[in-house]
Amino acid sequence: MTKPFEIVNQRLKRVHWKEFVCGWGAACVNITITYPINKIILRQMLTGVTINNAFNQLRTEGLFYLYRGMLPPLMQKTVSLSIMFGVYEEVRRSLMDEMKINPYYAKAIAGMTAGSTEAILMPFERIQTVLVDKSHHKRYKNTFHAFKSIGAHYGIREYYRGLVPILLRNGPSNVFFFVLRDEFQMRLKKSNSAFNQSIKEFLCGALIGVMLSTIFFPLNVVKISMQSQLGGNFQSIYKVFKHVYRERGGSIRNFYYGVNASIIRSFFSWGIMNCAYIYLKDFLN
């Protein structure tokens, strides 16, 4: 009779650790390059200002504050992308190889599972929002100070303010990304040139990233609005949506402040991430 320990050991041996490592490495490259653009977008989401005003705010604050708040997304995104690719592949392979589920169903379930699992890291996203908000510049010195102070004053629950929009964003966006990426790769011919193939992988990730970031942009605005609040009652996503809608002149169009910078960021961010992931995967294999 097989012992429980032996069963666990056999499963661990089947875990494809390379997917987790490649996701982690791709996130490191991506965040380091694109963080300044991301900060401009967060400012626009938070305050509803134009891209020029957001840029001028950061320029006025100086280089010292430019990378303020980078540690939370760096810590979060490296682990998040590791989970995204690693959990996705583990679930997809298990469903297709062991349960013989239709590939598209398997991808959808795997994408939703990976996206929901990523949500456990949302405290980092929460702290980043607080640090980017200039009204908290003097209140919190750095990432660790913000983590400690918020937990001590408001409790652990405060780290998870804005969980619902994150869940609504993560799962569906993961499903779309993996399904569309596979469709692109099946239809694009493999190039003999490493450079040309890298360009194709970059454009594949970039175009999907632009589409997804635009679709889910209003949801991110609601999430940012929720997370800019410290303490008090947790408001429903519907109530926050109505508040932002009225605050911005009763126009859905005004939900898209920052979308131009978001498109630019997503183009490079997802392009770099997808290209780096494929490169690292080929390297490890």
C-alpha positions, 0 to 999 in steps of 0.5 A, a space after each residue: 500500500 502506498 504511504 501518504 508521504 510517498 504520494 506527496 513525494 511523487 507529486 512534488 517530483 512531477 512539479 515543473 519548477 522551471 515554469 515558476 522560475 521563468 515567471 519569476 525572472 520575467 517579472 524582475 526584468 519587467 518591473 525594473 524597466 517599466 516602474 516609472 511608467 506604472 507610477 504615472 498611471 497610478 497617479 492618473 488613476 488616483 487623482 484623475 489628472 492628465 499624463 502631463 500633470 502626472 509627469 510634472 508631479 513626479 518630476 517636481 518630487 524628484 528622483 528620490 521619490 521616483 522609485 518609491 513604492 517599487 519594492 511591493 510590486 517587485 516582491 509581489 509581481 515576481 512571486 505573482 508571475 511565478 504563480 501565474 505561469 507555474 500554477 497555470 501549467 501544473 493545473 492545465 497539464 493535470 487536467 489534460 493528461 490525467 483527466 483528459 479534459 478538453 484543452 480549452 476548458 483546461 486552460 480556462 480552469 487553469 487560468 482562473 485557478 492561477 489568477 485566484 491564487 495570485 490574489 493572496 499577494 494583494 497586500 503588496 498591491 495595497 501597500 504600493 497604492 498607499 505609497 504612491 498616493 502623495 497624501 501619505 508621503 510624510 505618513 509612511 517612510 517606506 514599504 516596511 514602515 507602511 506594512 507595520 503601521 497599517 497592520 498595527 493600526 487597522 488590522 490584517 483585514 486592511 491589507 485586503 481592501 479591494 480584494 473583489 475587483 482584484 479577483 474579478 480582474 486576475 482570473 478572467 485576464 489570465 484565461 484570456 492571456 493564455 488562450 490568446 497567446 497559444 492561439 497566436 503561437 499556433 498561427 505564427 510560423 517559427 523563425 530561424 532567426 533568434 532576433 526575429 523570433 524574439 520580436 514575434 514573442 514580444 509583439 504577441 505579449 504586447 498586443 495581448 497586454 494592451 487589449 487586456 489592460 484596456 478592457 480591465 482598466 475601469 476595474 483597476 480604477 475602482 480598485 485604486 479608489 478602494 485602496 486609497 482609503 485607510 480605515 473605515 467601512 469596506 465599501 462594495 464595488 458597486 458603491 465605489 463605482 458610483 462614487 467615482 462615476 459621479 466624482 468624475 462628472 458622470 462620464 464613463 470616459 473619465 474612468 480612462 484617465 491614464 489609459 494612454 500611459 497604460 497602453 504604452 506600459 502594457 505594450 512594453 511590459 507584457 512584451 518584455 515579460 513574454 519575451 523574457 519568459 520564453 527566453 528563460 524557458 528555452 535557456 533552462 531547457 
